[in-house]
Amino acid sequence: MSDHWEPRLVALDIDGTLLKWVEGQGATYEQIPPATYDAVHRAMDAGCHVVLASGRSPHGMTRIADLLELHPGDGETERLWVVASNGAVVFRYPELEVVHEEVFDARPAVEAVLAEHPSALVAVEERGVGYRVNRPFPPGELSGEMVETEVAELVAQHVSRVIIRDPDATVEEFVALAERLGLHGTDYVVGWTAWLDLSPVGVSKASGLARVCEELGVDRADTLAIGDGRNDLEMLRWAGRGVAMGQAIEEVRQAADAVTASVYDDGVVVELDRYFPA
């Protein structure tokens, strides 16, 4: 990579990258630090595309886009591109317009997980509303309304993403479970807690970003991606420059080209300042 390299597109994870974690809770502060806001806008002012790429569902991402003011104008070319649901949904904003959605039959995988963790919580996104769940998730873990629904009904139709959460299990138990089951027919991501995201095979933030880059005419070599979680692994490997946040686990750090400061030390600002200094 040239010393004079500058990204044409910056892909940003949200939780643990743009937003700091609330200590001891599975939630983040819904506040954008002023330094982060300024750094992102310096990139935009330089003509760089900024794309949010998250495991969140679409309606959980538009507020962050609003807080960052990522849509400076009303023209079609200025509408934001967003990669949601770990790549299963690509949408434009505002107004929220789903451009692409991948779906799959989650029933076999959900049944396999529940056979070993029968008390686990299951959620399926109900776009524009919130989630349909077998039982309520802990406060702060899901955005939007939670509508209680029987598991059989949750997975009766093809879906873009399923979340399985067991508050009584550990991350290590869920990592071992996913590896042991193989979860044929789906891809999976284990989060910071005993949280399992099930997605269509081959779908990731990287596949969603590839679709956006094609639409924008941007080469992957000209992309910068910043993230901190297991669901960022493919994105960090795919991007021209993949950067892990300082608090990321070793597996994520190893997948990246570089490691920046932690989210608590404005790691996004540190990285963006390399190309778009104040």
Summary of the structure (lengths in Angstrom):
residues: 278
radius of gyration: 18.0
end to end distance: 23.0
largest distance: 55.6
contacts: 969
relative contact order: 0.18
helix: 33%
strand: 25%
